[in-house]
Amino acid sequence: MSTTRKHTALPKARTLIEALPWLTRHYGRTVVIKFGGNAMVDEDLKAAFAQDVVFLRHAGLKPVVVHGGGPQISAQLDKQGLVSEFKAGLRVTTPEAMDVVRMVLAGQVQRELVGLLNQHGPLAVGLTGEDAHTITATKHQPRIEGELVDIGRVGEITEIDVGAIEALLDDGRIPVISSIARSADDHHVYNVNADTAAAALAAALGAETLMVLTDVEGLYEDWPNSDEVISKLTAAQLERLLPDLSSGMVPKMEGCLYAVRNGVTTARVLDGRVPHSILLEIFTDEGIGTMVVPDDEGGEAVNPA
């Protein structure tokens, strides 16, 4: 190899060395990743996401993927002449709409993602929350202006059973879970917010990290007056910010808060528009996005005004 070629290869070596302490820290740990935003609909980002998840698996981590499918559900509802209606930031899910949700999540989004992952080997296995009683839910009725509102087959999680997921992880597989839940008593299935499902599963699995992919850089310190991203904050700091967050960020940040208050070491919101954002966050010194930590591990957390 010529001297020039040796020198051009050096940055690759430096990158690998920089990743070493993070590889050591996360080896053998479970990482729950909520797959959403542009990463779900852009072909290049989908492929990069699959590469990242497979990399984690081969680096000795145990990735678990949880997904929703808002854009795909809306598109299919439109095709069938069903109106997409939202209340309190949640999709009103009639029995007819629930049939579409179930079909799109388990039959389209999940299958595509499992296929992308399995291009790299016999790794991914698809589940829904219905399978092996993984997610049990009851009917959720949000309160709007003081009144309980019926939004149909939208579920509030009551129980998590991670036995099937743990069996797959022990077998070296990558579970891919659709955010549909079973009912314990009325034989219905429910549409569950995927951010909420990912947080509940991360806590039940004792995950090291919850990672939520979204379409923004992270949690902004003073949006819309500033685009400065808060790089790190404690659970208590996040709790104070929640009432002022945009409706789209609330379930994501509530999920992060729940996770770190229930045994997950860190929860992170990442910009899914950045290719390989998962690897950049886990295996580099700088990291990207916003990281939430438990109150007793605040360290140098930013103290938002």
N, C-alpha and C positions, 0 to 999 in steps of 0.2 A: 504494500500500500504506500502511495506517495505521501510526502509530508503534508501536501495540501489536503489530500483526502482525510488524513488523520485529523487535521485541524478542523475540518468541516464536520467531522463526526463527534468532536468534543462536546458540543451543546447537548447532544443526545445523552452522553454519559452524565453530564451535570444534571440533566432533568431526572434521570434515573436515581442518582444519588440523593437529590432533593426529596424524591418520593420515599426513600428508604425508611426514615423514622415514622412516616405516616403509614406505610405498609405494615411496619412492626406494630404500631399502636392499634390498627384496625383489624389485624389478622384474626380470623375466627369469629369476628363480631357480626351481628345481624344489622343490616341497613335496610330500612323501609323507604321506598322511593315512590312518591305520588307523581304519576305521569300525567301531564296536562298541558294546556296552553298551546302555543304554536308548535311545540315539539310533537304534538299529536297529529298535526295536519300537514306539516312540511316534510316532504319525502327525505331530504338530506338530513334534517334534524332527527327524524325517526331512526334513520340508519345509524347516526352518530350515537343516539341514545342506546340503541341495542348494543353497539360496540362497547360503550361505557359499562353497561350492566354485565356483559360477558367478561370484560376486563376485571371488574370487581370479583366476580366468581373465581376467575383463574388466579387472582392475587390473594385468594384465601379468605375473602369476605363471604358473607351469606346475604346476597341481595334478595329482597322481596318487592315486587312491583304491584302497586295498587293503581287502578285507573278508573276514570269516569269516561265521559264522551259527549259533553254538551253539544258541540257543533254538529257531530254526526247524528245525535238524537233529533236536534232541531231540523236538520235536513230531511231526515226520514219522516218526521211528523208532517212537514210541508208536503212531501210527496203523497202522503196519504190524506191530505186535506184536513189534518188536525192542527188546531191552533196551539202555539207555544205561549203559555201564560206563566208569569212569575209573580209570586207574592212573597214579601219579606226575603227577597233574594233567592227563593227556592222555586223550582219548577212545579207548577200545579200538575199532578200526575193522576189523571183519570184512569180507570181500569183499561181503557183502550190505549191510552198513552203508555201505561205500564207494560203492555204487551210489546210496544215498540222499543221502550227502554231496555227491556230484557233481551230482545232480539238483537238490538244494535250493540249493546255492551258485550254480551256473551258470544254472539254469533258473528260480529264484524270486528269491533275494535280489539277485543281480546285475541281473536284468531290471527289478526294481522300482526299484532305484537309478538305473539308466541312464534309465529312464522319467522319474523325478523330475527328473534333471538336464536331460533333453532337453525338458522343458516350457519351458525358457528359451532354446531354440535347438538347432540340430543339433550338439551338442558332445560328448556322451559316447559312448564305444565300449567294449563289454565284451570282456574277455579272461579266460582262465584261465591258470594257469601252464603248462598243456600247450601253449598256442598259441605257435607260432614258437619252441619250446624255451625259453620265458621262464624257467621254474623247473624245474630238474632235481633229483631227490632220490633218496636211497637209503633202505632200510628203517631206521627208528629203533628201537633197543631200549634203553629206559631201564634204569638199574641201580637196583634196589630191594633194600635190605638186602644189598648186595654181589652180588646175582644179576642177570644180564641177563634182562629180561622181554619176552616177545613180546606186543606190543599191536596186531598186525595191520598194516593199510595206513596206518601213520603214518610220514610221511617226514621225513628230515633233509636239508636243502638241501645240495647239492654244487656246484651251478653256477647262475649267473644270466646270462641273455642279454637285454639291454634294447633290442635293435635295434628290435623292433616298437613298444615303448613310446616310444622316442625319435622314431620316424617319426610316430607319432600326435601327440606334443607339437609337433613341427615343423610339423604341419598344423593346429595350433590346437585339437586335440581334447583331451578329458579321458579318459584311460584309467581303466577301472574293472576291477580285477583280483581274481578269485576265488583263494583260497589253496589251489589244487590243483596238484600237481606231476606231471611225467612221470618215468619211470624211464629211465635210459640203457641198461639191459641186460635187464630182465626183462619189459618190455612192460606193466607195471602202472602205475596212477596212485596217487598218495598224497595223503592228507589232511595238510596242513602247517599248523602253528599260524600264524594270521594276523599276530600280533605279530612273530613271527620272520620271516615272509615280507616284511612291510612294512620291517623294519630292513634286511634283505638287499637289497631293491630300492632303498631310499634310498641305501645305500652304493654300489651299482653305478651308480646314476644320478648320483652326485656331488651329491645334493640339498643344498639349503641347510638344510632343516629336516625332521625326522620328527615328526609329531604323532600321538599315540595317544589316542583317545577312550575313556574308561572310565566307571565308575559311582561314582567317588570324587573328592574335590576335588583330589587329587594324592597325592604321597608324604608320609605323615604322619611327623613327627619322632620320636614316641614312642608309637605306637599299641599298645594301646588306652588308655594312660594319658593321652594328650593328642590333641586333634584339630588341633594346629598343623601346617600344611602347610609343608614345605620348599620355598621358592620357587626356589632355585637351588643346584645342587651340581655338583662336578667328577666326572669319570669315576672317579677313585681313591676319592673319598668314597662314591660309589654302590657301588663294588665291595666296600667294607668292610661296607656295610649289607645286601647281597644275602642272606647266609645267614640273616638274621633276618626276612626279609619273608614275608608271607602267600603261599601257593602261587599265588593268582590274580594277584598283582602280579609274581611272579618273571619270567614270559616277557615282560611289558611292559618291566620295568626292564632285563632282560638285552638286550632289543632296543635300548633306548636306549643302553646301554653299548656294544654292538657298533657302532651307528651312529656315535657320536661318536669312536670309536677307529678308524673306517674312513672318515674324510673328511667326514662330515656335520657341519655347523657347530653345530647345536643339536638336541637331542631333547627333546620336551615331552610330558608326560602331562596331559591335560585332563579336566575333568568334563563328559562328554557330556550330562549332565542339564540343563546350562545352555544355553538357546537362544543360538545364535550364538557359542558358546565359541571357535570358530576365529578369528573376526574380533576378538573381545576379546583373544585372546592375541597375535595378530600385529600388530594395528594400534592398540593403546593403550599408554600409558606404564606402566600398572600391570601388565597381563598377569594371567593366572590360571593355576593349576596349578603343576606342578613342571618346571623347565627343567634339563637336563643339558648340560654343556659339556665340551669337551676339557680335560685337565689343565693345559695351558699357557695357557688362557683363563679361569681361575677367577675372576678379579676379586674381587668381594665375595661369593663363594659361601658359603653357610651351612656351618658345620663341625659336622655332627651328632656328638653325644656317642658 
